[in-house]
Amino acid sequence: MVRSRTIIASPPGTTIKEQLVDRGMSQKEFAQRMDMSEKHISRLINGEVQLTPDMAMRLEMVLGVPAQFWSGLESIYREKLVKANAENEMDADIEIAKKFPYNEMSKNEWVQETRNDTEKVICLRKYFEVVQLGLLQSTLIPGIACRCLADREKTDYALLAWAQKAKLDARHINTKPIDMNKLSSIIPDIRKMTRENPNTFCDKLVNMLSGCGIAIIFLPHIGGSFLHGATFYDGNRIVLGLTVRGRDADRFWFSLFHEVAHIILGHIGQPNGSSDEDELVADEFAKEALIPSNEFEVFIAKKDFSRTSLAQFAEAVEIDTGIVVGRLQKEGYIEYSWYNDLKTKYEIAS
């Protein structure tokens, strides 16, 4: 028997059991009269096997109740079972749907705008390409490596929604076979783009990375998740997603090189995703790729953090001045309130 909020699905076995009780007949004797195993009869009574036309005919012979009656009970049971299970799955999915940032997803036109809980579930099922949202708990994007800071559960659901959008958009980008050596070789060329306008570097970046088997996707930030970027395998390609709107250039480039590190260092594709240690290693990789430590140490040793000094150092190492400011703020050499006007702001269309 299966119950939901409004439906009770009772198998024909319930009626069979009542017939046996009325006759004072044991399941063992009934099985012998039906010429079937006790195990099969037990499963029939519990609704674990389907009542077939052959079985309906046997029931007519043994219990004297027409085969049509038994077949009708089976049909009603199966229909109610489907409805009860669907109702239970919908109720469970409504609770899961509440954990997703649905309003932001609809604002970004990832899903249809609606206030109806059932419609939200249906939209999310289609968005994630699953028959029920409970399947998402087994992680449909395994081995994901990401850079984010937030409440774990909230981040997980925001990440899942965000990564799915990256996955869907990546289908529109043609990529070559994955080539790690080529990716390593173009890092200096990517670094040079830090001083360019997004209108100039975006297309170049997409083309360069697609030539390495990587589809880079720019997406809006999901508020409250502090999600910066994520990388994962999708078939024979790698998807690299970055948040973009209202972002400082230094954070954008740090996140990009952080995700590139995950790719080169083999952090993606791991069963449990990237570890805390992987994240620290990727941070170090990004710092070194943007501003080599030997040059940075020479600069800070001078202890001159004036605007002029920052600009001259950025020019010398051929990096955006805002990236230097961000590095100094992060490592505590200057206050976070200093020189924020030197940071470039990006608005990249997603």
N, C-alpha and C positions, 0 to 999 in steps of 0.2 A: 504494500500500500504506500502510495506517495501522496503527500499533502502539500498544498500551497495555501496562500491566503484565502482563495475563493474556491479551490477545487480539491476534491478527494478522488484519487484514482485507485479503485480496488480491483485487483486482478480476478479473473474467473475462478482462480484457485480458492478464493474466499467462499464462493458458492459451493464449490466441490467439497470443501471441508465441512460445510454445513450439512451437505447430503450424507457424508460419511458419518457424522455425529448422529444424524437422525436414524441411520441404519445400524449404528453401533459397529461399524466396520473399521478395522485398523488400516493404516496406510500400507502395511505389509500385504494384507489380504487384497486390498484394492489394487496394488501394483501387480499382484499375481493375476487377478481377473482382467486387468488391462493389458497383460503380457508386456509389461514395461518394468524397468528397474526401479527400486525404491528411491534411489537418488533422483531419477528423472521426475518421478511423481512428486517428490518433495520440492523440487525446483518449480514444477508446474503450479503447485499450491501456493508457493511464495511469489509467483509472478516473474520468475527468473528466466523462464523459457516461454516461447510463443505457443499458443494453443492452435495447432494446425488443423486443417480440414480432416486429416486422417484421425487425429486425436479426438475431434468432435464426434466423428462416427463411432469411435470406441466408447466414448462417454455415453452416447445414446444406447449402445448395446448393454453397457454395464449398469448405468443409472436410470435408464428408461426416459431420459429427458432428450428431446429432439436435438440433433446436431446443429440445426439452424440457431437454436437458442444459445448454445455454447459459442458458436462463431460470432453471434451478435454481441455477446458479452465481451469477447476478445476484441472486437472492433471498437466498442465503446471504451474499453480500458485503454487501448493503445492511443485513441484520440485524446482522452483525458490525461493520459500520462505525458503526452507531448505538451499539452497546454499547461499542466502543473509544473513540469520541468522548466518550460519557457518562462512562466511567472516567477518561479524561484530564482532562475538565472537573472531575470530582469531586476528583481528586488536586490539581489547581490550586486549586480552591475551598477545600480543606482547609487549604492554606497561607495563603490569604487570611483564612479564618475565625479563624486563630490571632492575627491582628492586632486583632480586635475584642475589646472588654471583655465577653466572653460571660457570664462568671460574674455580673458586676454587672447585665447586661441580664436574666438569668434571675431574679436576686434581686428585681429590680424588676417581674418578671412581664411583661416585654416579649416574651420568648421562653421556650420550654419548657426546663426544667432537664434537662440530659443531659451525660454525659461521653463519649459516643460521637461521634467526629469526623464521621462521615457524617451522623448525626442533627443535629449542630450546623449543618452546611452546609444541610441541607434546611430547618431552622427559620429560618436567616438568609435563605435565598432567598425563603421565604414572607413573612418580615418586611419585606424590601426590595421584594417584589413583582417579582422578576426570575428568569429561568430559570437564570442562573449569576452568581456573585458577581463574576466578572471584569468584568461590565458596570459595576460600581460605580466602576471606575477611570476611567471617562469622566465621572464626576460626574453623578449623577442629580438633584442639587439645585443647578443652576448659579446663579451670581451671589449666593451666600450671603455675608452680612456677619456677622461674629461677633467677640466679645470673649473672647479666651482667651490663656493664657500656658503653654506647655509644649513638650515635644519635638514637632516638627512632625508626624512620621508617626503617633505615638500619638494626638496631638490630632486629626488628620484622620479617623482611623477612629472615634474616640470621637464626634467631631462628626457624622459621617455617621450613626451609630447614634442619637444624641441627636436630630438634626434630623428623622430619619425618624419617630421617635416623636411629635415635635411635629406633623409633617405629618399623621400618622394621627389624632391626637387633635383636630386643628383641623377635621377633617371633621364633628365634632359641634357646631360653633359656627356659627350663622347670622350672616353678615356682610352689611353694606350695601356698595354700590359704594365703591371706594377714594376717599377725599376728603382730600387733603393740607391744604387750607385749614382744614377742620374739625379735623384733628389738631393743627395749629399753634395753633388757638384754644382748645383744651382743655388745653394744657400747664399753665396756672396752676391749673386745677381738679385736675389730677393731682398737682401739687406739694403741694397742701393735704392730700392723703391721707397724706403722710409721717408725720403725727402721729396717724394712726388705726391701729386694730388690724386685722390681716389679715382677721379675720372680718367686719369692716365694709367695708374697701375693695376686697377681691378681686372680689366680684360687680359692684361699681360700675365697677371698672377694666375688667373683661371687657366689660360693656355699653357703656361709653364708647368703647372701642377698636373694638368690633365695628361701631359706628355709623360708624366711619371706614374700614371695610373691612379691619380688622386682627383676626386671631384670636390672642389671647395665651394661651400655654400655660405652665403651671408644671410643671417636671420635676425629678426628683432629680439631684443632681450626680454625674457620672461620675468616680470617684476617680482622681487622677493626671493628669487632662486639664486642670485649671484652667480649664474652660470656664464662662464666666459667662452668656453669652446668644448667640443667633443669630437672624437675620432673613432671610427670603427670600420670593420670590413663589411662590405655589402656585395656578396658574390665575388666577382673577379676584380673588384675595384676597392679603393679606400675612400670613405666619405669623411671630409674634414669640415666641420661646421664652426662658424665664428659668430658671436653676437656683434652687432655693429652700431645700432642707433644711439646717438648721444654719447659716444664713447671717445675717450682721449686716445690719440694716436699711439701713445706709449703702451697703453693697455692692449690695444689691438695687435700691435706687432709682437709684444711679449706673448700674448695668447697664441698667435700664429706659430711662433718658433717653439713654444711649449708643446703644441700639438704635433709639430714636425718632429720634435724630439721623441714623442711617443711612437711615431711611425718608424723612425730610423733605429731606435733602441729596442724595438720589438715589444712594446708595452701593450699594443692592441691585440685582440684575439685571445687574451687570457680568460679562462673560465669565470673568474670573479672580478674582471675588470682590472684597472690599474690600482696598484697598492699605494699607500702613503709614501713609501720610499721611492716608487716610480715617479710620483708627483714632484718630490724634492729634486730628483735627478733631472727631470724635465725642466724644472725651474732654473737649475744651474746651467743647463744646456742653452736655454733661451737667453740668460744673462750674458753668457760667453759669446753667443752668436751675435748679439746686438752690440755689446761693448766688451772687447777682449779685456780680461782681468789685468793683464800686465800694463796696458795703457791706462786703465781706470785707476790702478793703484798709484801710478806716477802722478796722475792728475790730482787725486785726493791728498797726496803727500804734500802738495803745495799749500793746501788749506785755504785756497782762494776760490770762494764760491760766489763771486760777484757775477752779475749778468754778463759782463764782457768776457770774463773767464770761461763761463759756461758755453757761450756762443763760440768762442775760439776753439775750445776743446771739441765741441760738436762738429765744427768745420774740419778740424784736423783728422778726426776719425770717420768723417763722412757719414754722420748720422743725424737724424732730426733732433733739434735741441730739446724738445719736449721729452724725448726718451732719456736724455741725460738727467733732466729735472726729475723724472719719475724714479730713476735709479737712485739718485741722491736722497730723495724723500723716503723711499722704501728702506734704505739702509741707515737712515737716521742722521745723515750728514747735514741736511737742512730740514726745516719745518715743512709740514704738508701744506701750509698756507703760503709758502714762498713760490714765486715765479710761475704760478699756474697760468698766467697769461701767455707764457711761452709754450704752453702745451697746445698742439694742434688738435682741433676737433674734427671728427669724421662724421659725415652723413652718407652712408653707403646704401643705395637702393637695394632692397632685398627681393 
